[in-house]
Amino acid sequence: MRIGYKLFAEGYGPREIVEQAVRAERAGFDFVEVSDHFHPWLFSHGHSGFVWSMLAAIAERTERVEIATGVTCPFLRIHPAIIAQAAATTALLSQDRFTLGVGAGERLNEHVVGQGWPNATTRHEMLREAIDIMRLLWSGGYHSYKGEHLVLEDARVFDLPDQPPRVVVAAGGEEAAVLAAEAGDGLFATEPSSALVDTYRDRGGGGPRYGEVPLAWAADDDAALESAHEIFRFGLTGWKVQAELPNPVNFEAATALVSREAMADVFGYGPDPERHLKVVRQFADAGFDHLALINAGPDPEGFFRFFETELAEPIRDLA
């Protein structure tokens, strides 16, 4: 079992994200993954730094911990040729510790360049073409590509790692899980769905399965639930909502009726490690073998100490 830490770039400024990555390495995490957003989910989050700058800084400040995007949309806001170059450079800076997590994106981030917002099926087609383009560029030499949606013209990435970055594909449903098996090197999900893992495996997927585990540590239950509600209530809206709303103000409205009690149904929270491990086990039992722990609590340092003393060993024993 590989254990990761979710760097929530919408909730903290860029320098703090880098410091948390350094602290996560010291705490014994195997990997960190950082979100790639233009906008935060909620106005109250207040941050949304440029992921590639943060990854470069993390690569230079750490020695062992693997790093990943969780996840990048590589075809609207930024062309896949640029993502291919950025991923190759990040792999070199990190000395091959980088994994490129990709997905079909959210309107929240991708609409800003004025290219519209395709339906989900079209976005999956675009994602598959983007993966093809990136793999072409990572193979060396000049390449052109003309797909149904995306075009590459006479392009070459000059600085390449010895091994191309691993591409892990985010899935919220069967269509994306099939895409992950056929075009990706791994699966990424945010819910403990054995159906997603089964679909991925049945269609030939044999790579790592990443799952984001919702936790909120605080010294008492009320503080943990209050923080989880404040920071992460958007997560309860589901991907059909999260992919479609255009701005933080829409998410503020969509989450107005989400209660603290609803957060308790999903999150491991408070000081009791067993409550956290119960949620972790849901992902392990569903077949995920790379668990990225989210801390939606108010105290990152407290969570790191809690992980070191209470969670690390029992989670590794789940393998």
VEXDREN-2710 file (C-alpha; in Angstrom, 1 decimal):
% VEXDREN-2710
k/r/px/py/pz
1/MET/0.0/0.0/0.0
2/ARG/1.4/3.4/-1.0
3/ILE/0.2/6.4/1.1
4/GLY/0.0/9.9/-0.3
5/TYR/-1.0/13.4/0.9
6/LYS/-3.3/15.6/-1.0
7/LEU/-1.9/19.2/-1.3
8/PHE/-5.1/21.3/-1.5
9/ALA/-3.9/24.2/-3.6
10/GLU/-7.3/26.0/-3.4
11/GLY/-7.0/26.3/0.4
12/TYR/-3.4/27.4/0.8
13/GLY/-1.0/29.7/-0.9
14/PRO/1.8/28.4/-3.1
15/ARG/4.6/28.7/-0.6
16/GLU/2.5/26.9/2.1
17/ILE/1.8/24.1/-0.4
18/VAL/5.5/23.6/-1.0
19/GLU/6.2/23.6/2.8
20/GLN/3.4/21.0/3.3
21/ALA/5.0/18.8/0.6
22/VAL/8.4/19.0/2.5
23/ARG/6.6/18.2/5.8
24/ALA/4.8/15.3/4.1
25/GLU/8.1/13.8/3.0
26/ARG/9.4/14.1/6.5
27/ALA/6.3/12.4/7.9
28/GLY/6.9/9.4/5.8
29/PHE/4.3/9.8/3.0
30/ASP/5.2/8.0/-0.3
31/PHE/3.8/10.6/-2.6
32/VAL/2.0/14.0/-2.7
33/GLU/-0.5/15.1/-5.3
34/VAL/-1.5/18.6/-6.0
35/SER/-4.7/19.9/-7.7
36/ASP/-4.4/21.8/-11.0
37/HIS/-7.0/24.6/-10.9
38/PHE/-7.4/28.1/-12.3
39/HIS/-10.2/29.0/-9.8
40/PRO/-10.8/27.7/-6.3
41/TRP/-14.0/25.7/-5.7
42/LEU/-15.3/28.3/-3.2
43/PHE/-14.6/32.0/-2.6
44/SER/-13.7/31.2/1.0
45/HIS/-10.8/29.0/-0.3
46/GLY/-9.0/32.1/-1.5
47/HIS/-6.1/30.5/-3.4
48/SER/-5.3/28.7/-6.7
49/GLY/-1.6/28.8/-7.5
50/PHE/-0.1/27.6/-10.8
51/VAL/0.5/23.9/-10.4
52/TRP/3.7/23.6/-12.5
53/SER/5.5/26.3/-10.5
54/MET/4.6/24.6/-7.3
55/LEU/5.7/21.2/-8.6
56/ALA/9.1/22.6/-9.7
57/ALA/9.6/24.0/-6.2
58/ILE/8.5/20.8/-4.6
59/ALA/10.9/18.8/-6.8
60/GLU/13.8/20.9/-5.7
61/ARG/12.9/21.0/-2.0
62/THR/12.3/17.2/-1.6
63/GLU/14.5/14.1/-2.2
64/ARG/12.4/11.0/-1.9
65/VAL/8.6/11.7/-2.1
66/GLU/6.9/11.1/-5.4
67/ILE/4.8/14.0/-6.8
68/ALA/1.7/14.0/-9.0
69/THR/-1.0/16.2/-10.4
70/GLY/-4.4/15.4/-9.1
71/VAL/-5.5/16.1/-11.8
72/THR/-4.7/18.1/-15.0
73/CYS/-7.0/18.6/-17.9
74/PRO/-4.6/18.5/-20.8
75/PHE/-6.6/19.8/-23.8
76/LEU/-8.6/23.0/-23.2
77/ARG/-7.0/25.6/-20.9
78/ILE/-3.5/24.3/-22.0
79/HIS/-2.7/22.4/-25.2
80/PRO/-1.3/18.8/-24.6
81/ALA/2.0/19.8/-26.3
82/ILE/2.6/22.3/-23.4
83/ILE/1.5/19.7/-20.8
84/ALA/3.9/17.2/-22.4
85/GLN/6.8/19.7/-22.1
86/ALA/5.8/20.7/-18.5
87/ALA/5.5/17.0/-17.5
88/ALA/8.9/16.1/-19.0
89/THR/10.6/19.0/-17.3
90/THR/9.0/18.1/-14.0
91/ALA/10.1/14.5/-14.4
92/LEU/13.7/15.7/-14.9
93/LEU/13.7/18.1/-12.0
94/SER/12.3/15.5/-9.7
95/GLN/14.6/12.8/-11.0
96/ASP/11.8/10.6/-12.3
97/ARG/9.5/11.0/-9.3
98/PHE/6.6/12.5/-11.3
99/THR/3.3/11.0/-12.2
100/LEU/0.9/13.0/-14.5
101/GLY/-2.7/12.6/-13.3
102/VAL/-5.1/13.7/-16.1
103/GLY/-8.9/14.0/-16.4
104/ALA/-11.7/15.4/-18.5
105/GLY/-11.7/18.6/-16.5
106/GLU/-14.2/21.0/-14.9
107/ARG/-15.9/24.0/-16.5
108/LEU/-14.8/25.9/-13.4
109/ASN/-11.2/26.0/-14.7
110/GLU/-11.4/25.4/-18.4
111/HIS/-14.0/27.9/-19.6
112/VAL/-11.6/30.8/-18.9
113/VAL/-9.9/30.6/-22.3
114/GLY/-13.3/31.1/-24.1
115/GLN/-13.2/27.8/-26.1
116/GLY/-16.6/26.6/-24.8
117/TRP/-17.3/23.5/-22.7
118/PRO/-17.9/20.2/-24.6
119/ASN/-20.1/17.4/-23.4
120/ALA/-18.6/14.6/-21.4
121/THR/-18.3/12.2/-24.3
122/THR/-16.5/14.7/-26.4
123/ARG/-14.2/15.6/-23.5
124/HIS/-13.2/11.9/-23.2
125/GLU/-12.5/11.8/-26.9
126/MET/-10.3/14.9/-26.5
127/LEU/-8.6/13.4/-23.4
128/ARG/-7.7/10.3/-25.4
129/GLU/-6.2/12.4/-28.2
130/ALA/-4.3/14.5/-25.7
131/ILE/-2.7/11.4/-24.2
132/ASP/-1.8/10.2/-27.7
133/ILE/-0.1/13.6/-28.5
134/MET/1.8/13.6/-25.2
135/ARG/3.1/10.1/-25.7
136/LEU/4.2/11.0/-29.3
137/LEU/6.2/13.9/-28.0
138/TRP/7.7/11.9/-25.2
139/SER/9.0/9.4/-27.7
140/GLY/11.5/11.9/-29.1
141/GLY/11.8/13.7/-32.4
142/TYR/9.4/15.9/-34.3
143/HIS/5.8/14.9/-34.6
144/SER/2.5/16.1/-36.1
145/TYR/-1.0/14.8/-35.3
146/LYS/-4.4/15.5/-36.6
147/GLY/-7.3/14.1/-34.6
148/GLU/-11.0/14.8/-34.6
149/HIS/-10.5/17.5/-32.0
150/LEU/-6.8/18.3/-31.5
151/VAL/-3.9/19.1/-33.8
152/LEU/-0.2/19.1/-33.3
153/GLU/2.1/20.7/-35.9
154/ASP/5.7/19.8/-36.3
155/ALA/6.6/19.8/-32.6
156/ARG/9.4/18.3/-30.5
157/VAL/10.1/18.3/-26.8
158/PHE/13.9/18.5/-26.4
159/ASP/14.4/17.8/-22.7
160/LEU/13.1/14.3/-22.0
161/PRO/13.5/12.0/-19.0
162/ASP/14.8/8.4/-19.6
163/GLN/11.4/7.1/-18.9
164/PRO/8.2/9.0/-19.9
165/PRO/5.9/10.1/-17.1
166/ARG/3.3/7.7/-15.9
167/VAL/-0.2/8.8/-17.0
168/VAL/-3.0/8.1/-14.5
169/VAL/-6.5/8.8/-15.7
170/ALA/-9.3/10.1/-13.4
171/ALA/-12.6/8.3/-13.6
172/GLY/-16.0/9.1/-12.2
173/GLY/-17.8/6.5/-14.3
174/GLU/-17.5/3.5/-16.6
175/GLU/-16.6/5.4/-19.7
176/ALA/-13.6/7.1/-18.1
177/ALA/-12.5/3.8/-16.3
178/VAL/-12.4/2.1/-19.7
179/LEU/-10.3/5.1/-21.1
180/ALA/-8.0/4.7/-18.1
181/ALA/-7.5/1.0/-18.9
182/GLU/-7.0/1.5/-22.6
183/ALA/-5.0/4.7/-22.8
184/GLY/-3.5/5.3/-19.3
185/ASP/-1.0/3.7/-17.0
186/GLY/-3.3/3.8/-13.9
187/LEU/-6.6/4.8/-12.5
188/PHE/-7.5/7.8/-10.3
189/ALA/-10.8/8.2/-8.4
190/THR/-12.4/10.2/-5.6
191/GLU/-14.9/7.7/-4.3
192/PRO/-14.4/4.1/-2.9
193/SER/-16.0/2.5/-5.9
194/SER/-15.2/-1.2/-6.5
195/ALA/-17.2/-0.9/-9.8
196/LEU/-14.6/1.6/-11.2
197/VAL/-11.7/-0.7/-10.2
198/ASP/-13.5/-3.7/-11.6
199/THR/-14.2/-2.0/-14.9
200/TYR/-10.6/-0.8/-15.1
201/ARG/-9.2/-4.3/-14.5
202/ASP/-11.8/-6.1/-16.7
203/ARG/-10.7/-3.8/-19.6
204/GLY/-7.0/-4.7/-19.2
205/GLY/-5.9/-2.1/-16.7
206/GLY/-3.0/-3.4/-14.6
207/GLY/-1.5/-0.2/-13.2
208/PRO/-1.8/1.6/-9.8
209/ARG/-5.2/2.7/-8.5
210/TYR/-5.2/6.1/-6.8
211/GLY/-8.0/7.0/-4.5
212/GLU/-8.5/10.3/-2.6
213/VAL/-9.5/9.5/1.0
214/PRO/-11.6/12.3/2.8
215/LEU/-10.3/12.9/6.3
216/ALA/-10.5/15.9/8.7
217/TRP/-8.3/15.8/11.8
218/ALA/-8.9/18.1/14.8
219/ALA/-8.6/17.7/18.6
220/ASP/-12.4/17.5/18.9
221/ASP/-15.2/16.3/16.6
222/ASP/-17.0/19.6/16.3
223/ALA/-13.9/21.5/15.1
224/ALA/-13.1/18.7/12.6
225/LEU/-16.6/18.7/11.2
226/GLU/-16.8/22.5/11.1
227/SER/-13.6/22.6/9.1
228/ALA/-14.6/19.8/6.8
229/HIS/-17.8/21.6/6.0
230/GLU/-16.1/25.0/5.5
231/ILE/-13.3/23.6/3.3
232/PHE/-14.7/20.6/1.5
233/ARG/-18.5/20.7/1.3
234/PHE/-18.2/21.1/-2.5
235/GLY/-17.1/17.5/-2.7
236/LEU/-20.5/16.2/-1.8
237/THR/-22.1/17.7/-4.9
238/GLY/-20.8/14.9/-7.1
239/TRP/-19.0/15.0/-10.5
240/LYS/-22.1/15.8/-12.5
241/VAL/-22.3/19.1/-10.6
242/GLN/-18.6/19.6/-10.1
243/ALA/-17.8/19.3/-13.8
244/GLU/-20.4/21.7/-15.0
245/LEU/-20.6/24.8/-12.7
246/PRO/-18.6/27.7/-14.0
247/ASN/-17.5/29.8/-11.0
248/PRO/-17.0/29.7/-7.2
249/VAL/-20.2/31.7/-6.7
250/ASN/-22.1/28.8/-8.3
251/PHE/-20.5/26.3/-5.9
252/GLU/-21.4/28.6/-3.0
253/ALA/-25.0/28.4/-4.0
254/ALA/-25.0/24.7/-4.8
255/THR/-23.6/23.9/-1.3
256/ALA/-25.7/26.2/0.7
257/LEU/-27.8/23.4/2.0
258/VAL/-25.0/20.9/2.7
259/SER/-25.0/20.2/6.4
260/ARG/-22.3/19.3/8.8
261/GLU/-24.1/16.0/9.4
262/ALA/-23.7/15.2/5.7
263/MET/-20.0/15.6/6.1
264/ALA/-19.9/13.1/8.9
265/ASP/-21.4/10.5/6.7
266/VAL/-18.4/10.7/4.3
267/PHE/-15.4/11.9/6.3
268/GLY/-13.2/10.3/8.8
269/TYR/-13.0/13.1/11.4
270/GLY/-11.9/14.2/14.9
271/PRO/-9.2/12.7/17.1
272/ASP/-10.3/9.0/16.9
273/PRO/-8.0/7.1/14.6
274/GLU/-10.5/4.2/14.1
275/ARG/-13.0/6.6/12.6
276/HIS/-10.4/7.7/10.0
277/LEU/-9.2/4.1/9.4
278/LYS/-12.8/3.1/8.7
279/VAL/-12.9/5.4/5.7
280/VAL/-9.4/4.4/4.6
281/ARG/-10.5/0.7/4.6
282/GLN/-13.4/1.5/2.3
283/PHE/-10.9/2.5/-0.4
284/ALA/-8.5/-0.4/0.3
285/ASP/-11.4/-2.9/0.2
286/ALA/-12.6/-1.4/-3.2
287/GLY/-9.2/-2.2/-4.7
288/PHE/-7.2/1.0/-4.5
289/ASP/-3.5/0.7/-3.7
290/HIS/-2.4/4.3/-3.7
291/LEU/-4.3/6.2/-1.1
292/ALA/-4.0/10.0/-1.1
293/LEU/-5.2/11.3/2.3
294/ILE/-7.1/14.6/2.3
295/ASN/-7.0/16.6/5.5
296/ALA/-9.9/19.0/5.5
297/GLY/-9.2/19.8/9.2
298/PRO/-8.0/23.1/10.4
299/ASP/-4.5/22.1/11.5
300/PRO/-2.1/20.6/8.9
301/GLU/0.7/20.1/11.4
302/GLY/-1.6/18.4/13.8
303/PHE/-2.7/16.1/11.0
304/PHE/0.9/15.2/10.1
305/ARG/1.6/14.3/13.7
306/PHE/-1.6/12.2/13.8
307/PHE/-0.5/10.4/10.7
308/GLU/2.9/9.7/12.1
309/THR/1.7/8.3/15.4
310/GLU/-1.8/6.8/14.6
311/LEU/-2.4/6.2/10.9
312/ALA/0.8/5.3/9.0
313/GLU/1.4/1.8/10.4
314/PRO/-2.2/0.5/10.4
315/ILE/-2.7/1.8/6.8
316/ARG/0.4/0.1/5.6
317/ASP/-0.8/-3.1/7.2
318/LEU/-3.9/-3.0/4.9
319/ALA/-1.6/-4.0/2.0
END
